[in-house]
Amino acid sequence: MDVGNPVILLVGKTGAGKSTLGNLLLTQPHDEGPFYVSADMESVTQVCGTAAMSIDGVLYNIVDTPGIFDTQKVTDDVLKEIANAVKKCAYGVKAILFVFEAKRFTDEQKNVLDGIRRFLGEEATNYIIAVFSHATKAQIRDRNVMRKAWNQPVRSFIQDIDNRWGIAPNSDYFPPDDPVHKARLGEIMAFISGQIRTTSTHCIFREDLSVLYAQDVIPGETKILVLSETNELIPVVVDNLIIEKDTGYISFFTRAGTVIANNVLCSCYDDCPQSQALMDLAFAPIRLWTKVFPSNHRQEELHPYAKTLEYIYFNWFNGKRLLGLS
């Protein structure tokens, strides 16, 4: 295990499908990967199994744990085994995948939060991702079918972990090359990685809908809203902030929303005409010019051409208002 990589913990009861999910995340056959899978309800994982996996180029240690919620089997040695695996890694726990059977909607899920808090600390619940295993074909295909099957205890549990949940695919229903299989694993991995690249002055929303600049985020404290793979706004805690410096420029405006340039979220707001075609036409000369003569403009203020357009537009707009034409 590379101690320089953050940890993804697989937790849950014996037989829930932790090892199967671990193998699938590693793009291995569900029963032939590094994590041993057995049909026996006796716990196969007595010590932590580990493997390395990559998400978007970032390496993680995925750790398959013994059934720490099997009350009759939990011992101090088991807990120490898991704690030692985590402590070896410099970046600690990045995600806790709590795996439980979709067919067993009981009150026991409510006790998991307390158990994880006692075991890994109060802040650990910020990293829990619930994963439903042994789901039906319809539930795997359509998340809404799964959501409609929840009872109140499960619904409350999902709310307590800020709506972070996924579904483990079943290779018998949807083989690894099936889009449904890839989508379900992709949703889980998106919750794990959670990387966002923005300009330093990009506006982001806190959990309470207040706005702050990306540069003002406090790792480990600031909770922001992000859009999940399933188009749901979920609050997440920012656990790391890396500042990168680069040069470049973008030559467009938006009336609202977000611009993505080279996979970086950018805020580039201004008052401008509502016609996108008109904006494209207005910026056509500078685009053609910089294709022939690459621009060396690297200042924070607007490019002189854009400043001229802004000046013309404001004067035209204000003139209309003064004449009562607006």
C-alpha positions in Angstrom: 0.0 0.0 0.0 1.4 3.4 -1.0 1.2 5.5 2.1 1.2 8.7 0.0 -2.3 7.9 -1.4 -5.6 8.8 0.4 -7.9 5.9 1.6 -11.2 4.7 0.4 -12.8 2.5 3.1 -15.3 -0.3 2.2 -17.5 -0.9 5.3 -20.7 -2.8 6.0 -22.0 -6.1 7.3 -20.7 -9.5 6.2 -22.3 -10.5 2.8 -23.3 -7.0 1.9 -21.1 -6.9 -1.2 -18.1 -4.8 -0.1 -15.5 -7.0 -1.7 -17.6 -7.3 -4.9 -17.9 -3.5 -5.2 -14.2 -3.2 -4.6 -13.4 -5.5 -7.4 -15.8 -3.7 -9.7 -14.3 -0.3 -8.9 -10.9 -1.8 -9.9 -12.5 -2.8 -13.2 -11.9 -6.5 -12.3 -14.4 -9.3 -12.5 -16.7 -9.1 -9.5 -15.5 -12.5 -8.1 -11.9 -12.6 -9.5 -10.3 -9.4 -8.4 -7.9 -8.8 -5.5 -10.7 -8.8 -2.9 -11.9 -12.4 -2.2 -15.6 -12.9 -2.6 -17.5 -15.9 -1.0 -21.2 -16.9 -0.9 -20.7 -18.0 2.7 -22.2 -15.6 5.2 -19.1 -16.1 7.5 -16.8 -13.1 7.2 -14.1 -13.8 4.7 -12.2 -10.6 5.3 -10.5 -11.0 8.7 -7.8 -8.5 8.0 -7.9 -5.4 5.7 -7.3 -6.1 2.1 -5.8 -3.2 0.1 -5.4 -2.3 -3.6 -4.5 0.8 -5.6 -7.1 2.5 -7.9 -7.0 5.6 -10.0 -9.8 8.1 -10.5 -9.1 11.0 -13.0 -5.4 10.3 -12.7 -5.4 10.5 -8.8 -4.3 7.3 -7.0 -6.2 6.0 -4.0 -5.8 3.1 -1.6 -9.0 1.1 -1.5 -9.3 -0.8 1.7 -11.7 -3.8 2.2 -12.5 -4.1 5.9 -13.9 -6.9 8.0 -17.6 -6.7 8.9 -17.2 -4.1 11.5 -21.0 -3.8 12.0 -21.4 -7.5 12.7 -21.7 -7.0 16.5 -20.9 -10.6 17.3 -17.6 -10.4 15.5 -16.2 -6.9 16.3 -13.1 -7.1 18.4 -10.5 -4.6 19.4 -8.1 -6.4 17.1 -10.4 -5.8 14.1 -10.8 -2.1 14.9 -7.0 -1.7 15.4 -6.4 -3.5 12.1 -8.5 -0.9 10.2 -7.2 2.0 12.2 -3.6 1.0 11.4 -4.3 0.8 7.7 -5.7 4.3 7.7 -3.0 5.8 9.9 -0.3 4.6 7.6 -1.6 6.9 4.8 -0.5 10.5 5.0 -3.8 11.9 3.6 -6.2 9.7 5.7 -9.7 8.8 4.6 -11.0 10.4 1.5 -14.3 8.4 1.3 -16.2 5.8 3.3 -18.3 3.5 1.1 -21.0 2.1 3.3 -22.4 -0.9 1.4 -25.7 -2.5 2.4 -28.3 -4.6 0.7 -31.1 -2.8 -1.1 -33.5 -5.6 0.0 -32.9 -5.0 3.7 -34.3 -1.6 4.5 -34.2 -1.7 8.3 -33.6 0.7 11.2 -30.0 -0.5 11.5 -28.8 2.0 9.0 -29.5 4.8 11.6 -27.0 3.3 13.9 -24.2 3.3 11.3 -23.6 7.0 11.7 -23.0 6.7 15.4 -20.7 3.7 14.8 -18.6 5.5 12.3 -18.4 8.6 14.4 -17.1 6.5 17.4 -14.7 4.7 15.2 -13.3 7.4 12.9 -14.3 10.7 14.6 -17.2 13.1 14.4 -16.2 14.6 11.0 -16.1 11.1 9.3 -19.8 11.3 8.4 -18.8 14.1 5.9 -17.1 11.3 3.8 -19.8 8.6 3.9 -21.2 7.5 0.6 -24.1 5.0 0.9 -24.0 2.2 -1.8 -27.0 0.0 -2.3 -26.0 -3.6 -3.3 -28.0 -6.6 -4.5 -30.5 -4.2 -6.2 -33.0 -5.4 -8.8 -32.4 -4.9 -12.5 -34.9 -2.0 -12.6 -33.3 -0.3 -9.6 -29.9 -0.5 -11.2 -31.2 0.9 -14.5 -33.1 3.8 -13.0 -32.1 5.6 -9.7 -35.7 6.9 -9.3 -36.9 3.3 -9.0 -34.5 2.8 -6.1 -35.4 6.1 -4.5 -39.1 5.2 -4.5 -38.4 2.0 -2.7 -36.9 3.7 0.3 -38.7 3.7 3.7 -38.4 6.5 6.2 -35.4 5.2 8.0 -33.4 4.9 4.8 -34.6 8.3 3.6 -33.5 9.9 6.8 -30.2 8.2 6.7 -29.5 9.5 3.1 -30.5 13.0 4.2 -28.1 12.7 7.2 -25.2 12.1 4.8 -26.2 15.0 2.5 -27.7 12.8 -0.2 -24.5 11.0 -1.2 -25.6 7.6 -2.5 -25.0 5.2 -5.3 -25.9 1.8 -6.6 -23.5 -1.1 -7.1 -24.0 -2.6 -10.5 -24.7 -6.3 -11.0 -22.6 -7.8 -13.8 -25.2 -10.5 -14.4 -27.7 -7.8 -15.3 -25.4 -5.3 -16.9 -21.9 -6.5 -18.1 -18.9 -4.2 -17.5 -19.1 -2.7 -21.0 -22.8 -1.8 -20.6 -23.5 1.9 -20.3 -25.7 1.3 -17.2 -22.8 -0.5 -15.4 -20.4 2.3 -16.3 -22.8 5.0 -15.2 -23.5 3.5 -11.7 -19.7 3.1 -11.1 -19.1 6.6 -12.5 -21.6 8.1 -10.0 -19.8 6.5 -7.1 -16.3 7.5 -8.3 -17.6 11.1 -8.9 -18.5 11.3 -5.2 -15.1 10.0 -4.2 -13.0 12.3 -6.4 -15.0 15.5 -6.2 -12.3 17.6 -7.8 -13.2 21.1 -9.1 -10.8 23.4 -10.9 -11.8 27.1 -10.9 -10.3 30.5 -11.3 -9.5 32.1 -7.9 -12.3 34.6 -8.3 -14.9 32.1 -9.4 -18.1 32.5 -7.5 -19.2 29.4 -5.6 -22.2 28.8 -3.3 -22.0 27.7 0.4 -24.5 25.3 1.8 -26.6 28.2 3.0 -26.6 29.7 -0.6 -24.3 32.6 0.4 -21.6 33.3 -2.2 -17.8 33.4 -1.8 -14.8 33.4 -4.1 -13.0 30.1 -4.6 -9.8 31.6 -3.2 -11.6 32.2 0.2 -12.4 28.5 0.8 -11.1 27.1 4.0 -10.1 23.4 3.7 -11.8 21.2 6.3 -14.4 23.9 7.2 -16.1 25.3 4.1 -19.1 23.3 2.8 -20.1 24.2 -0.7 -22.8 23.1 -3.1 -21.9 21.0 -6.1 -23.9 19.4 -8.9 -23.6 15.6 -8.7 -23.5 13.2 -11.7 -27.3 12.8 -11.2 -28.0 16.5 -11.5 -28.6 16.9 -7.8 -27.2 19.8 -5.7 -25.3 18.3 -2.7 -23.3 19.9 0.0 -19.7 18.7 0.3 -16.8 19.7 2.6 -13.7 21.0 0.8 -10.8 19.0 2.2 -7.9 20.3 0.2 -7.1 23.4 -1.8 -4.3 23.6 -4.3 -3.3 26.8 -6.0 -1.9 26.6 -9.6 -0.6 29.4 -11.7 -1.0 29.5 -15.5 -1.2 32.0 -18.3 -3.9 32.4 -20.9 -7.0 34.3 -21.7 -10.6 33.9 -22.8 -12.5 36.3 -25.0 -16.1 36.0 -24.2 -18.8 37.1 -21.8 -21.8 35.5 -20.2 -24.9 37.2 -18.9 -25.2 34.4 -16.2 -23.9 31.0 -15.4 -20.5 29.4 -15.7 -17.9 29.2 -18.5 -15.7 26.2 -18.7 -12.3 26.9 -20.4 -9.7 24.1 -20.6 -11.6 22.2 -17.9 -11.5 25.3 -15.5 -14.6 26.9 -14.2 -14.5 30.6 -14.9 -16.7 33.5 -13.9 -16.8 36.0 -16.7 -20.0 38.0 -16.2 -20.9 41.3 -17.8 -23.9 43.2 -19.2 -24.1 42.4 -22.9 -26.7 42.0 -25.7 -29.0 38.9 -25.3 -28.2 37.7 -28.8 -25.4 35.1 -28.8 -25.1 35.5 -32.6 -24.5 39.2 -32.1 -21.8 38.5 -29.5 -20.1 36.0 -31.8 -20.2 38.6 -34.6 -18.8 41.4 -32.4 -15.8 39.2 -31.3 -15.1 37.8 -34.7 -12.5 40.4 -35.6 -10.4 39.9 -32.5 -10.6 36.1 -32.9 -9.4 36.3 -36.5 -6.7 38.8 -35.6 -5.3 36.7 -32.7 -5.2 33.6 -35.0 -2.8 35.5 -37.3 -1.0 37.5 -34.6 -1.1 35.6 -31.2 -2.0 38.0 -28.4 0.5 38.7 -25.6 -2.2 40.3 -23.4 -1.9 38.7 -20.0 -3.4 41.4 -17.7 -6.2 41.0 -15.2 -8.2 43.8 -16.8 -10.1 43.5 -20.0 -8.5 43.3 -23.4 -8.6 46.8 -25.1 -10.8 45.4 -27.8 -13.3 44.1 -25.2 -13.1 47.4 -23.3 -14.0 49.3 -26.5 -17.0 47.1 -27.1 -18.1 47.5 -23.5 -17.8 51.3 -23.9 -19.8 51.4 -27.1 -22.5 49.1 -25.6 -22.9 51.1 -22.4 -23.2 54.4 -24.2 -25.7 53.0 -26.6 -27.7 51.4 -23.8 -27.7 54.5 -21.6 -28.6 56.7 -24.6 -31.7 54.5 -25.2 -32.7 55.0 -21.6 -32.3 58.7 -21.7 -34.5 58.9 -24.9 -37.1 56.6 -23.2 -36.6 53.9 -25.9 -35.9 51.0 -23.5 
